[in-house]
């Protein structure tokens, strides 16, 4: 009788590191390759923790932004925002540094501006300010204040 393979249980932080490593390797071949890796990972890992999904959606937003797929950026942004609380819970003290390294909100503002949704872009600036992501968000919000 064959020996049963033991299931490997990784922590959310280890799974996140695996995702980032795989993405980094795929991104060497450009944003289309990175996006392909992320799509396969999301499809193949039905049990991917929601905290890790937030990071995957962030990386998707960046890749789609580089490909100028503005609707795709907005979809990825929605996934990022929906999974952000789970990321905070899963990462604990590491959350702040991880959040500050994300680009989904930046890409979201760019996408919504490109799509003519200036109110939506303004809302994202306010969301970033509420998350305390830096003073530059105040300037971005001020530059979109005419859209109120």
Secondary structure, DSSP 8 states (H G I E B T S, - for coil): -----------HHHHHHHHHHHHHHHHTT-HHHHHHHHHHHHHH-TT--HHHHHHHHHHHHHHHHHTT-HHHHHHHHHHHHHHHHHHHHHHGGGHHHHHHT--HHHHHHHHHHHTT-HHHHHHHHHHHHHTT--THHHHHHHHTGGG-
